[in-house]
Amino acid sequence: MDAAIATERRGQWLTFILLLVLMAIVAFGVIPAAERLLTRVFYVLLVVFCVGNLPKWISDWRNLLKKEDEPESLPPPHEDD
């Protein structure tokens, strides 16, 4: 479990560093048409994030639908002495 967390954290840091580098390229105008490059990278990262989280979203949605379909259980009756 710790290895999976470390891998995700490393990926997040690498993505953050990549975005900082690309924003610096745009800010200083190092590459002509860098704005289009940054926009494309942003969209690619957005798609990767959505595709990566899609299975979780689907399972959460199914669990929510299951909860709505189940009748609410009533507590057992209490007998007063």
NORZI-V456613 format. One line per field, one symbol per residue. psi: psi as a letter, one per 30 degrees, with the letter a starting at -180 (. if undefined). burial: I if it has 9 or more other ideal C-beta (glycine too) atoms within 8 Angstrom, else O. Layout:
psi = ???
burial = ???
This chain:
psi = eeeeeeeeeeeeeeeeeeeeeeeeeeefhekkhfeeeeeeeeeeeeeeeeeefeeeeeeeeeeeeeeefkkkkklkkkkk.
burial = OOOOOOOOOOOOOOIOOIIOOIIIIIOOOOOOOIOOIIOOIOOOIOOOOOOOOOOOOOOOOOOOOOOOOOOOOOOOOOOOO
